[in-house]
Each structure stands twice: as structure tokens, then as C-alpha cells.
Amino acid sequence: MKIMIRRSADTGLSIYVPKKDLEEPIVESEYETLWGGWIRIANGWMLDLPEMASDTPLPVTVNARKRGEDENNW
């Protein structure tokens, strides 16, 4: 699914999913740089992000894969 990742002064890192009209803060990430690992957003979803350079400028739109309930590692 296509998501936009952005940084704001109020919420820090957040994602926006246009097809769901959903905006949620990122509450946890596998890697500090985000890219190539999973992120968890406030509603409980876990998304796998693609590999990208650690200095990728935000906001950015990427293809992410939502993990199923059986794939969550928490």
C-alpha cells in the first residue's frame, strides 16, 4: 500500500494512508533510520518499509506492506 511518511513538530514521525484517509503517528520502529524494517503506528498496525538511504528527505511516499496479525513480532 502507498503511504506518506512525514515529520511534524507536534507528533514527530507519522504516516498518512490516502486510500484509507488514515493519519497515525509512528510509535515504534525496528531501526532508528526507519528504512528496511518494520514500524508500528498508533492504531496497532505494523508495516514493513522498503530499503532506502538513511538521509532520505521527508515527506516521502513509499510502498509499504501491512503485516498480518500472525506476522506481528510483539
C-alpha positions as YAML, in Angstrom:
chain: A
units: angstrom
residues:
- id: 1
  name: MET
  ca: [0.00, 0.00, 0.00]
- id: 2
  name: LYS
  ca: [1.14, 3.54, -0.69]
- id: 3
  name: ILE
  ca: [1.85, 5.60, 2.41]
- id: 4
  name: MET
  ca: [3.33, 9.02, 3.01]
- id: 5
  name: ILE
  ca: [5.79, 9.44, 5.87]
- id: 6
  name: ARG
  ca: [6.35, 12.90, 7.27]
- id: 7
  name: ARG
  ca: [7.79, 14.66, 10.30]
- id: 8
  name: SER
  ca: [5.95, 17.35, 12.23]
- id: 9
  name: ALA
  ca: [6.83, 19.35, 15.30]
- id: 10
  name: ASP
  ca: [3.64, 18.25, 17.08]
- id: 11
  name: THR
  ca: [3.60, 14.47, 16.54]
- id: 12
  name: GLY
  ca: [7.09, 13.60, 15.34]
- id: 13
  name: LEU
  ca: [7.02, 10.95, 12.60]
- id: 14
  name: SER
  ca: [3.64, 9.99, 11.22]
- id: 15
  name: ILE
  ca: [2.14, 8.22, 8.23]
- id: 16
  name: TYR
  ca: [-0.79, 9.02, 6.00]
- id: 17
  name: VAL
  ca: [-2.63, 6.32, 4.03]
- id: 18
  name: PRO
  ca: [-4.62, 8.07, 1.28]
- id: 19
  name: LYS
  ca: [-6.89, 5.14, 0.36]
- id: 20
  name: LYS
  ca: [-8.00, 4.80, 3.99]
- id: 21
  name: ASP
  ca: [-7.87, 8.54, 4.80]
- id: 22
  name: LEU
  ca: [-5.86, 7.49, 7.85]
- id: 23
  name: GLU
  ca: [-3.19, 9.51, 9.62]
- id: 24
  name: GLU
  ca: [-1.38, 7.97, 12.59]
- id: 25
  name: PRO
  ca: [1.86, 8.67, 14.46]
- id: 26
  name: ILE
  ca: [4.68, 6.15, 14.31]
- id: 27
  name: VAL
  ca: [5.10, 4.81, 17.85]
- id: 28
  name: GLU
  ca: [7.89, 2.25, 17.35]
- id: 29
  name: SER
  ca: [10.37, 1.23, 14.66]
- id: 30
  name: GLU
  ca: [12.75, -1.68, 14.18]
- id: 31
  name: TYR
  ca: [15.58, 0.63, 13.09]
- id: 32
  name: GLU
  ca: [16.32, 4.22, 14.09]
- id: 33
  name: THR
  ca: [16.59, 5.18, 10.41]
- id: 34
  name: LEU
  ca: [13.18, 3.52, 9.67]
- id: 35
  name: TRP
  ca: [14.15, 2.07, 6.33]
- id: 36
  name: GLY
  ca: [14.28, -1.67, 5.64]
- id: 37
  name: GLY
  ca: [12.50, -2.69, 8.83]
- id: 38
  name: TRP
  ca: [9.07, -2.56, 10.41]
- id: 39
  name: ILE
  ca: [7.23, 0.31, 12.03]
- id: 40
  name: ARG
  ca: [4.25, 0.25, 14.40]
- id: 41
  name: ILE
  ca: [1.69, 3.02, 14.25]
- id: 42
  name: ALA
  ca: [-0.68, 4.17, 16.99]
- id: 43
  name: ASN
  ca: [-3.64, 2.08, 15.79]
- id: 44
  name: GLY
  ca: [-1.56, -1.13, 16.17]
- id: 45
  name: TRP
  ca: [-0.73, -1.80, 12.52]
- id: 46
  name: MET
  ca: [2.77, -2.98, 11.70]
- id: 47
  name: LEU
  ca: [4.16, -2.05, 8.30]
- id: 48
  name: ASP
  ca: [7.31, -3.22, 6.53]
- id: 49
  name: LEU
  ca: [9.17, -0.35, 4.87]
- id: 50
  name: PRO
  ca: [11.47, -0.60, 1.85]
- id: 51
  name: GLU
  ca: [15.25, -0.18, 1.98]
- id: 52
  name: MET
  ca: [16.16, 3.45, 1.41]
- id: 53
  name: ALA
  ca: [19.06, 5.76, 2.22]
- id: 54
  name: SER
  ca: [19.09, 6.90, 5.85]
- id: 55
  name: ASP
  ca: [19.15, 10.54, 4.71]
- id: 56
  name: THR
  ca: [16.02, 10.26, 2.54]
- id: 57
  name: PRO
  ca: [14.23, 13.62, 2.80]
- id: 58
  name: LEU
  ca: [10.72, 13.72, 4.27]
- id: 59
  name: PRO
  ca: [7.90, 13.86, 3.36]
- id: 60
  name: VAL
  ca: [8.17, 10.83, 1.09]
- id: 61
  name: THR
  ca: [5.65, 8.41, -0.44]
- id: 62
  name: VAL
  ca: [6.63, 4.73, -0.40]
- id: 63
  name: ASN
  ca: [5.10, 1.30, -0.88]
- id: 64
  name: ALA
  ca: [4.73, -0.43, 2.49]
- id: 65
  name: ARG
  ca: [3.44, -3.90, 3.31]
- id: 66
  name: LYS
  ca: [0.99, -4.34, 6.16]
- id: 67
  name: ARG
  ca: [1.79, -7.34, 8.34]
- id: 68
  name: GLY
  ca: [-1.00, -9.75, 9.18]
- id: 69
  name: GLU
  ca: [-1.88, -10.49, 12.81]
- id: 70
  name: ASP
  ca: [0.09, -13.77, 12.68]
- id: 71
  name: GLU
  ca: [3.22, -11.95, 11.48]
- id: 72
  name: ASN
  ca: [3.44, -9.38, 14.31]
- id: 73
  name: ASN
  ca: [6.52, -9.95, 16.41]
- id: 74
  name: TRP
  ca: [5.38, -8.24, 19.62]
...
